[in-house]
């Protein structure tokens, strides 16, 4: 008997959804259908593909009321935030608008003797393995450009957000994307790895843990399949002596606590110039005390449960270890009575921390942040780079030139000035070190889902 995949709601521990994964035979048949349908999809005019993709996203928007409720039930995000539609729409619009230019041939010569150019060809079938923390935003980063470029897409969503994948498939079908061109599938880990190892796909995009990314790389070894891997981070914020203190507190604490800290580019450690340190910490504590932890369906709730009890247990363990090593926890969990020792976890600020502590080195992916004083830029840069990850860095200062100079010294994919935790679709989303590799969004996002093909055409002359 095939084992089902159960989605356990963090709201109350109930089974929110249960699905049966495809067998290996069924999964291979799905990929075969995608491959067979891809050619006709690619043959459509670019404008037609764009129109259908945009219609699909419009159909998703029409489901907003249901989707917002489903997000709360699946992974705990409070309904007050209205889902992920702002970012989904912004990214879809931008990637649609730049498609013609990004996919245009690079012409080296067009004379009476030769036409020489490089065209962008779709890679065929793109496999998207999407995470639960932002189940629509992260998925469209690859789905939208892949479909627009003429690929078929097979989506495997996280078990924590199974329904999100189904909504995306429903919406794309309503928009006119053929059912075989965009498929949502439920797969177990072994079948997923088997398909990749069999060279079923032209490109595999995975967003998730380092361990998961390593498994994808192992499965793809020897197949020459291109992969895009975004594997999380331990993103720092740095508050210089000339920073706008109130703005820095608001920005960095929101970056640390929004979505219960479950953001790939969430702020997980903060370094503050010693002249502002005490004031920053005091204001940060006040900011956190203004949050309300509770049932995500309650419109007054600003922080819902973490997506799964086991994720909360990791954060509790990091906090406990840090306190045992001398850190001070500034938030009394009793101030957040909804903390039940399970998925509902009170936010926490830690001081007297150092880089010997797990909470300052390991990804937390929860509502906890450590804050350290620094004496100057050099110390801040050394500490920010003392990390296995490299996704984003957030610098707060009135001196934009100084921030740019710091950015050149930082091992990261994105440098933010006076903001954080935002994906600009015009800029490449990428990382270094254990954050992985690849490029999403911007014109470079189209490079990942296409391949160059050269045409050297000598014309017949009389």
C-alpha positions as CSV (number, residue, x, y, z in Angstrom):
1,X,0.0,0.0,0.0
2,X,1.4,3.4,-1.0
3,X,2.1,5.7,1.9
4,X,0.2,9.0,1.8
5,X,1.7,12.4,2.5
6,X,-0.1,14.2,5.3
7,X,-0.1,18.0,5.7
8,X,-0.3,18.7,9.4
9,X,-1.7,22.2,10.1
10,X,0.4,24.1,12.7
11,X,-2.8,25.9,13.8
12,X,-4.2,23.0,15.7
13,X,-2.2,19.8,14.7
14,X,-5.0,18.5,12.5
15,X,-4.5,16.8,9.1
16,X,-5.2,19.7,6.7
17,X,-4.7,17.7,3.5
18,X,-3.6,14.2,2.6
19,X,-2.3,13.1,-0.9
20,X,-1.0,10.0,-2.4
21,X,2.3,10.4,-4.2
22,X,2.7,9.3,-7.8
23,X,4.4,5.9,-8.4
24,X,7.5,5.9,-10.4
25,X,5.6,4.8,-13.5
26,X,3.0,7.6,-13.0
27,X,5.7,10.2,-12.5
28,X,7.6,9.2,-15.6
29,X,4.4,9.3,-17.6
30,X,3.8,12.9,-16.3
31,X,7.2,13.9,-17.4
32,X,6.7,12.3,-20.8
33,X,3.5,14.2,-21.3
34,X,5.3,17.4,-20.4
35,X,8.0,16.7,-22.9
36,X,5.5,15.9,-25.6
37,X,3.5,19.1,-25.0
38,X,6.5,21.4,-24.7
39,X,7.2,21.8,-28.5
40,X,3.7,23.1,-29.3
41,X,3.9,25.5,-26.4
42,X,7.3,26.8,-27.5
43,X,5.9,27.3,-31.0
44,X,3.3,29.8,-29.8
45,X,4.3,33.4,-30.3
46,X,6.1,34.9,-27.3
47,X,3.3,37.4,-26.8
48,X,0.7,34.6,-26.6
49,X,2.7,32.7,-24.0
50,X,3.1,35.9,-21.9
51,X,-0.6,36.6,-22.2
52,X,-1.6,33.1,-21.0
53,X,0.9,33.1,-18.1
54,X,-0.4,36.5,-17.0
55,X,-3.9,35.3,-17.3
56,X,-3.0,32.4,-15.1
57,X,-1.7,34.7,-12.4
58,X,-4.8,36.8,-12.8
59,X,-6.8,33.7,-12.1
60,X,-4.8,33.0,-9.0
61,X,-5.6,36.6,-7.8
62,X,-9.3,35.8,-8.2
63,X,-8.8,33.0,-5.7
64,X,-7.3,35.4,-3.1
65,X,-9.9,35.0,-0.4
66,X,-9.5,31.2,-0.4
67,X,-5.7,31.2,-0.8
68,X,-5.2,33.5,2.2
69,X,-7.2,31.2,4.4
70,X,-5.3,28.2,3.0
71,X,-1.9,29.7,3.7
72,X,-3.0,30.2,7.4
73,X,-4.1,26.6,7.6
74,X,-1.1,25.1,5.8
75,X,1.9,27.0,7.3
76,X,0.5,29.5,9.8
77,X,0.8,32.9,8.2
78,X,-1.7,35.4,9.7
79,X,-4.6,36.2,7.3
80,X,-4.1,39.9,8.1
81,X,-1.2,40.1,5.6
82,X,-3.3,39.0,2.7
83,X,-1.1,36.4,1.2
84,X,1.7,36.9,-1.3
85,X,-0.1,38.6,-4.1
86,X,1.8,41.9,-4.2
87,X,5.1,40.2,-4.8
88,X,3.6,37.6,-7.2
89,X,2.1,40.3,-9.3
90,X,5.1,42.5,-9.3
91,X,7.5,39.7,-10.3
92,X,5.1,38.4,-13.0
93,X,4.7,41.8,-14.5
94,X,8.4,42.6,-14.6
95,X,9.5,39.2,-16.0
96,X,6.7,39.6,-18.6
97,X,7.8,43.1,-19.6
98,X,11.5,42.2,-20.1
99,X,10.9,38.9,-21.8
100,X,11.2,40.1,-25.4
101,X,14.4,41.9,-24.8
102,X,15.9,39.2,-22.5
103,X,15.1,36.4,-25.1
104,X,16.0,38.4,-28.2
105,X,18.8,37.0,-30.4
106,X,22.3,38.4,-30.0
107,X,23.1,39.4,-33.5
108,X,26.8,39.4,-34.4
109,X,26.3,40.1,-38.2
110,X,23.4,40.5,-40.5
111,X,24.9,41.3,-43.9
112,X,24.4,40.3,-47.5
113,X,26.8,37.5,-46.9
114,X,26.2,36.2,-43.4
115,X,23.7,36.1,-40.6
116,X,25.4,35.2,-37.3
117,X,23.5,35.2,-34.1
118,X,23.0,33.5,-30.7
119,X,19.4,32.6,-29.9
120,X,18.0,31.5,-26.5
121,X,16.3,28.0,-26.7
122,X,14.1,26.6,-24.0
123,X,15.7,23.8,-22.1
124,X,12.6,21.6,-22.4
125,X,11.1,20.5,-19.1
126,X,11.9,22.6,-16.0
127,X,11.4,20.9,-12.6
128,X,10.6,23.3,-9.8
129,X,10.8,22.0,-6.2
130,X,9.2,24.7,-4.1
131,X,9.4,25.5,-0.4
132,X,6.6,26.0,2.1
133,X,7.6,29.4,3.7
134,X,6.6,31.5,0.7
135,X,4.8,28.9,-1.5
136,X,3.7,31.2,-4.2
137,X,6.5,33.9,-4.3
138,X,9.3,31.4,-4.5
139,X,7.6,29.2,-7.1
140,X,6.8,32.0,-9.5
141,X,10.4,33.1,-9.5
142,X,11.1,30.1,-11.9
143,X,7.6,29.1,-13.1
144,X,6.9,32.5,-14.8
145,X,10.1,32.9,-16.8
146,X,10.3,29.1,-17.6
147,X,6.8,29.1,-19.2
148,X,7.3,32.4,-21.0
149,X,10.6,31.1,-22.4
150,X,8.7,28.1,-23.9
151,X,9.4,25.4,-21.4
152,X,7.0,22.9,-19.9
153,X,7.1,23.0,-16.1
154,X,6.6,20.2,-13.5
155,X,6.1,21.6,-10.0
156,X,6.6,19.5,-6.8
157,X,5.6,21.5,-3.8
158,X,6.6,21.0,-0.2
159,X,4.5,18.6,1.8
160,X,3.6,21.5,4.1
161,X,2.0,23.4,1.3
162,X,0.5,20.8,-1.0
163,X,-2.6,22.8,-1.6
164,X,-0.6,25.8,-2.9
165,X,0.8,23.7,-5.8
166,X,-2.8,22.6,-6.7
167,X,-3.9,26.2,-6.7
168,X,-1.1,27.2,-9.1
169,X,-2.0,24.4,-11.5
170,X,-5.7,25.3,-11.3
171,X,-4.9,29.0,-12.0
172,X,-2.5,28.3,-14.9
173,X,-5.1,26.0,-16.5
174,X,-7.7,28.7,-16.2
175,X,-5.3,31.1,-17.9
176,X,-4.9,28.9,-20.9
177,X,-1.6,27.1,-20.1
178,X,-2.2,23.5,-21.3
179,X,-2.5,21.0,-18.5
180,X,0.5,19.0,-19.7
181,X,2.6,22.1,-20.1
182,X,2.2,23.0,-16.4
183,X,1.7,20.1,-14.0
184,X,1.6,19.9,-10.2
185,X,2.8,16.5,-9.0
186,X,3.0,14.9,-5.5
187,X,6.3,12.9,-5.2
188,X,8.2,11.3,-2.4
189,X,11.9,12.0,-2.1
190,X,13.1,8.8,-3.8
191,X,11.0,9.2,-6.9
192,X,12.1,12.9,-7.0
193,X,15.8,11.8,-6.9
194,X,15.2,9.0,-9.4
195,X,13.7,11.3,-12.0
196,X,16.6,13.7,-11.7
197,X,19.1,10.9,-12.0
198,X,17.4,9.7,-15.2
199,X,18.0,13.1,-16.8
200,X,14.3,13.8,-17.0
201,X,14.6,17.6,-16.9
202,X,16.5,20.3,-18.6
203,X,16.8,22.4,-15.5
204,X,16.0,21.7,-11.8
205,X,15.3,24.6,-9.4
206,X,15.3,23.8,-5.7
207,X,14.7,26.1,-2.8
208,X,15.2,24.6,0.7
209,X,17.8,23.2,3.1
210,X,21.4,22.6,2.5
211,X,20.9,18.9,3.0
212,X,18.1,19.0,0.4
213,X,20.3,20.8,-2.1
214,X,23.1,18.3,-1.5
215,X,20.6,15.5,-2.3
216,X,19.6,17.3,-5.6
217,X,23.3,17.6,-6.6
218,X,24.0,14.0,-5.8
219,X,21.0,12.9,-7.9
220,X,22.0,15.1,-10.8
221,X,25.7,14.0,-10.7
222,X,26.9,12.8,-14.1
223,X,23.7,13.9,-15.9
224,X,24.9,17.4,-16.8
225,X,21.5,18.7,-15.7
226,X,21.7,22.4,-14.7
227,X,20.5,23.2,-11.2
228,X,19.5,26.3,-9.4
229,X,19.9,25.9,-5.6
230,X,18.8,28.5,-3.0
231,X,19.6,26.9,0.3
232,X,18.8,29.5,3.0
233,X,20.9,31.9,4.9
234,X,22.0,33.5,8.2
235,X,21.5,37.0,7.0
236,X,23.1,39.8,9.1
237,X,22.1,43.4,9.6
238,X,24.7,46.1,10.4
239,X,23.7,49.4,12.1
240,X,26.5,52.1,11.6
241,X,26.9,55.0,14.0
242,X,25.2,57.4,11.6
243,X,22.1,55.3,11.0
244,X,18.5,56.4,11.5
245,X,18.0,54.4,14.7
246,X,14.2,54.2,14.6
247,X,14.2,53.2,10.9
248,X,16.8,50.5,11.6
249,X,14.9,49.0,14.5
250,X,11.6,48.9,12.5
251,X,13.3,47.5,9.4
252,X,15.6,44.9,11.0
253,X,13.1,43.6,13.6
254,X,10.4,43.2,10.9
255,X,13.0,41.4,8.9
256,X,13.8,39.1,11.8
257,X,10.2,38.4,12.9
258,X,7.9,38.6,9.9
259,X,6.4,35.2,8.9
260,X,7.6,34.0,12.4
261,X,11.2,34.4,11.1
262,X,10.6,31.9,8.4
263,X,12.2,33.8,5.5
264,X,15.1,32.7,3.4
265,X,16.5,36.3,3.6
266,X,15.2,37.0,7.1
267,X,17.5,38.9,9.5
268,X,19.0,36.3,11.9
269,X,21.9,38.3,13.5
270,X,22.4,42.0,14.1
271,X,25.6,44.0,14.7
272,X,25.2,47.5,16.1
273,X,27.8,50.2,16.5
274,X,28.6,50.4,20.2
275,X,27.4,54.0,20.4
276,X,23.9,53.0,19.4
277,X,23.9,49.5,20.9
278,X,22.0,50.1,24.1
279,X,19.4,52.3,22.5
280,X,18.9,49.8,19.7
281,X,18.4,46.9,22.0
282,X,15.9,48.8,24.1
283,X,13.8,49.8,21.1
284,X,14.1,46.3,19.6
285,X,12.6,44.8,22.8
286,X,9.8,47.3,22.7
287,X,9.1,46.5,19.1
288,X,8.9,42.8,19.8
289,X,6.6,43.4,22.8
290,X,4.2,45.1,20.4
291,X,3.6,41.8,18.5
292,X,0.8,39.4,19.1
293,X,1.3,35.7,18.8
294,X,-1.8,33.7,18.2
295,X,-4.2,31.9,15.8
296,X,-3.5,33.1,12.3
297,X,-7.1,33.3,11.4
298,X,-7.6,36.1,14.1
299,X,-7.2,39.5,12.3
300,X,-5.4,40.8,15.5
301,X,-2.6,38.2,15.2
302,X,0.7,39.5,13.9
303,X,2.7,36.3,14.4
304,X,1.2,32.9,13.8
305,X,2.7,29.5,14.7
306,X,5.8,28.2,13.0
307,X,4.9,25.8,10.1
308,X,5.8,22.7,12.1
309,X,6.5,21.8,15.7
310,X,9.8,20.3,14.7
311,X,10.9,23.6,13.3
312,X,10.1,25.4,16.6
313,X,12.0,22.7,18.5
314,X,15.2,23.6,16.5
315,X,14.8,27.3,17.5
316,X,14.1,26.4,21.2
317,X,17.2,24.3,21.2
318,X,19.4,27.1,19.8
319,X,18.0,29.5,22.4
320,X,18.6,27.1,25.3
321,X,22.1,26.3,24.2
322,X,22.9,30.0,23.9
323,X,21.6,30.8,27.3
324,X,23.5,27.9,28.8
325,X,26.7,29.5,27.3
326,X,26.0,32.9,28.8
327,X,23.6,34.7,26.5
328,X,20.7,36.7,28.0
329,X,17.2,36.3,26.7
330,X,15.4,39.6,26.9
331,X,11.8,38.5,26.1
332,X,9.9,36.7,28.8
333,X,7.8,33.9,27.0
334,X,5.1,34.5,29.6
335,X,4.4,37.8,27.7
336,X,3.2,35.7,24.8
337,X,0.8,33.2,26.4
338,X,0.0,31.6,23.1
339,X,3.4,29.9,23.3
340,X,2.3,26.3,23.8
341,X,5.7,24.6,23.7
342,X,4.7,23.3,20.2
343,X,4.4,25.2,16.9
344,X,3.5,28.4,18.6
345,X,6.8,30.0,19.7
346,X,7.3,33.4,21.4
347,X,9.7,35.7,19.7
348,X,13.1,36.2,21.3
349,X,16.0,38.6,21.4
350,X,19.4,37.4,22.6
351,X,22.3,39.6,23.8
352,X,25.7,38.7,25.2
353,X,26.0,36.3,22.3
354,X,29.1,35.3,20.3
355,X,29.9,33.2,17.3
356,X,30.7,30.2,19.4
357,X,26.9,29.8,19.8
358,X,24.8,27.8,17.4
359,X,22.2,30.6,17.3
360,X,24.7,32.9,15.7
361,X,26.0,30.4,13.2
362,X,23.3,27.9,12.2
363,X,20.2,28.9,10.3
364,X,17.4,29.4,12.8
365,X,14.5,30.1,10.4
366,X,12.4,31.2,13.4
367,X,11.5,34.3,15.5
368,X,14.9,34.7,17.2
369,X,17.7,37.2,16.7
370,X,21.1,37.7,18.4
371,X,22.4,41.3,18.7
372,X,26.1,42.2,19.2
373,X,27.9,45.5,19.6
374,X,30.8,46.3,17.3
375,X,33.4,49.1,17.4
376,X,33.8,49.8,13.7
377,X,33.2,48.7,10.1
378,X,36.1,46.3,10.1
379,X,34.8,44.3,13.0
380,X,31.3,44.3,11.5
381,X,32.6,43.0,8.2
382,X,34.6,40.3,9.8
383,X,31.6,39.1,11.8
384,X,29.2,39.3,8.9
385,X,31.6,37.2,6.7
386,X,32.1,34.7,9.5
387,X,29.3,32.5,8.3
388,X,28.8,29.5,6.1
389,X,26.0,31.2,4.2
390,X,25.8,34.2,1.9
391,X,22.4,35.4,0.7
392,X,21.8,39.0,1.8
393,X,23.3,41.7,4.0
394,X,21.5,44.7,5.3
395,X,23.5,47.9,6.1
396,X,21.9,50.9,7.8
397,X,23.7,54.2,7.3
398,X,23.3,57.7,6.0
399,X,26.4,57.2,3.9
400,X,25.5,55.4,0.6
401,X,29.1,55.4,-0.6
402,X,30.3,53.8,2.6
403,X,27.6,51.1,2.2
404,X,28.8,50.4,-1.3
405,X,32.4,50.1,-0.1
406,X,31.3,47.7,2.6
407,X,29.3,45.7,0.1
408,X,32.4,45.1,-2.0
409,X,34.0,43.4,1.1
410,X,31.0,41.3,2.0
411,X,30.5,37.6,0.9
412,X,26.8,37.8,-0.1
413,X,24.4,37.7,-3.0
414,X,22.6,41.0,-2.3
415,X,23.6,44.1,-0.4
416,X,20.7,46.1,1.0
417,X,21.0,49.7,2.2
418,X,18.4,50.9,4.7
419,X,16.1,48.0,3.9
420,X,16.0,44.2,4.0
421,X,14.0,41.1,3.2
422,X,12.8,42.2,-0.3
423,X,13.3,40.7,-3.7
424,X,13.6,43.3,-6.5
425,X,12.6,41.5,-9.7
426,X,14.9,43.8,-11.7
427,X,17.9,42.4,-9.7
428,X,19.3,38.9,-9.7
429,X,18.4,36.8,-6.7
430,X,21.5,34.7,-6.0
431,X,23.8,33.6,-3.2
432,X,27.2,32.2,-2.4
433,X,28.8,29.6,-0.1
434,X,26.2,27.2,1.5
435,X,23.4,29.4,0.3
436,X,23.9,27.6,-3.1
437,X,24.2,28.8,-6.6
438,X,22.1,30.0,-9.5
439,X,20.3,33.1,-10.6
440,X,16.6,33.9,-10.4
441,X,14.6,37.0,-11.5
442,X,16.1,39.8,-13.7
443,X,17.2,39.1,-17.2
444,X,19.6,36.6,-15.8
445,X,16.6,34.5,-14.6
446,X,15.9,33.8,-18.3
447,X,19.4,32.6,-18.8
448,X,18.8,29.8,-16.3
449,X,15.8,28.4,-18.1
450,X,17.2,28.7,-21.7
451,X,20.3,27.6,-23.4
452,X,22.3,29.4,-26.1
453,X,22.1,28.2,-29.6
454,X,24.4,29.6,-32.3
455,X,23.4,30.2,-35.9
456,X,26.2,30.7,-38.5
457,X,24.4,31.2,-41.8
458,X,26.3,31.8,-44.9
459,X,24.1,33.2,-47.6
460,X,24.2,32.0,-51.2
461,X,25.5,34.8,-53.5
462,X,25.1,34.8,-57.3
